[in-house]
Amino acid sequence: MHKKIESSKSSVDKARAALSKRASLGEDIDLEKYTQSAEELPYQDAPSQLPDETREQMMRAGITLGDDSQRSGTIIQMDHSVIHSLARQEGIEVMGTNQALEKYNWLSNYFWKAVAVDSDKYTAHVELNQSNGYFIRALPGSKTLYPVQACLYLAKSNLAQNVHNIIIAEEGSELHIITGCTTAPREEPGLHLGVSEFYIKRGAKVSFTMIHNWTPEIEVRPRTGIIVEEDGVFLSNYVIMKPVRSLQTNPMARCVGDNAIARFNSILIAPPGSTMDLGSQVILDGKGARTEIIARAITTGGNIISRGYIEGNAPEVRGHLECRGLILQGGGTIHAIPELRGMLAGIDLSHEAAVGKIAEEEVEYLMMRGLTPDEATATIVRGFLRIDIEGLPPELNLELQRAVEVSQKDIM
Amino acid sequence: MDGENMLEIKQLSVAVGDKEILHDVNLSIKAGETHVLFGPNGSGKTTLLMAIMGSPKYQVTRGSIIFKGKDIVGLPMDERARLGIGMAVQRPPVIRGVKTRDMVAACTRGETSKETVDRIAGKANLAELMDREINYGFSGGEIKRSELVQLLAQNPDLALLDEPESGVDLVNIALIGELIRELLQKECPIRDRSHAGLIITHTGHILDYVNARTGYVLIDGRIVCEGGGDPHEILATIKSKDYEECRKCTRK
């Protein structure tokens, strides 16, 4: 108990000192222009009773409310309030971060271990203005039958949502999570600051599928850290296909244990007016640790920076980074920045990056088989966005493909 | 269809960029017939097939291409495909994320059942490639078989085959020969066939499996020799005396 107070006190001090520390990446956001407070919203026993337009937005972010029999748990946070949380499976815990802090006094030990509180002004701001977030945990050896779904919903105009999420997969457990971040269907400003810390213990496996469904005036600065222990697996799938004013995030996974695995798959589509700066960083510190980072970026007029960074610090580590960008319409840019850093002999890191338009040769090949130019283009884009995700349950893979295909129709 | 040409090429000249590759080519093929094209590298064989298929890079500068009585110069490739022309290309592109199965489905336009597709794939020994990305990491022989499977699904009246046997080992040549025979309805009596073929071959090996009625030798963009009856004769000359003999030959 003593330790907890001490650690949180020092976090607060560090956060105060970092309040004006600009992030190294992304356009600087003036936090003053956003409202910090929001009224407490009532708890919903049956979230399927939420208004149609709210549920519709959530659905576009992969959250299903009508029939949640295919979910091992659900948590919904609207503005600052957790309006629903339910774990449907034994061994799986799902609740708001504040409630979890009350329940478990050890939980504070997990705060700011995977992400530094003084990383930048956004992490500092979340520490000083935290408004909940979700806590999802799989007890040792527990395996989710279905994914747990978590929704962060921004309802109030001009609000800053400052969430802190903690995800713990205890030894030998398996946790699949779908997170949908979305907002009321209005073109009004808002800020989403989300700190997420993942702890994947020995032999545990977490798949984290996040769909962002924003509106054109929203600014987003997620800050994510993942620690993967021996024989642990972390699998991230990130999809953003809707406009957002400004998004910058660069999650870092540290494979600290031997044979730990981290995989990142990202699908980004930037319409006009959107700026997306998205990276994935993996530090391979454990012997034989492995990673694969795959990004597919399409611009239809927006700007994308797609980063990747792999650092190999231990024997027999392997990493591959693949970034491909497709410019469907002029006016947008794709900037691919793949980086590899090897610190010793006997490691194996590689990357491939390609940015371009749709190859004429491919369109012709399909036309030769009888497809019209439009059908050919759609086939190529569909293929470009198709990532067969290793380790994801087939139903979840299917769901993800479906979400991608629905949004795809909008861009064609 | 007796007496009627499925394909009739008249005084055709084709340019790539500013350079004219084909000059004044004349050729006609009836339903049920298979013709072969010989010629040294760079003589314009692929250009001729691409011009018939309608690849926009190959511009017709003169002449006409009549297919089933209609001049198709100016029609885009997909319309030509739907009219009944299909082509197996030599070096098809990789399309990431698009599976062989998707390509085959595109060829059938939903008109052929999955069973038929699987049967054709099985016959071509291609079943395990059906769920791989098209042409990605395919061997030379796999590319040839994949091209033929797509054509069998598309079932064109006129099949244009660009070196279907090059780089294929002897065992697989027999298989490729069999696929081409199916494509060109070689098991039917000629009067019942509705399909025709135009095949580019360097080695002539494919002639051991597929009978052809007429052979052409294309040199520097011109047809310098047209031999009705048995293209083996032309092949024998080329083998023994090289294309130099064809260059000198005045028989046209």
Interface residues (C-beta under 8 A of the other chain):
Chain A: R324 A359 E361 E362 E364 Y365 L366 M367 M368 R369 G370 L371 T372 P373 E375 A376 T379 I380 R382 G383 F384 L385 R386 I387
Chain B: M53 S55 P56 P76 M77 D78 A81 R82 G86 M87 V89 P92 P93 I95 R96 G97 V98 D102 M103 A106 C107 R109 E133 Q150 Q154
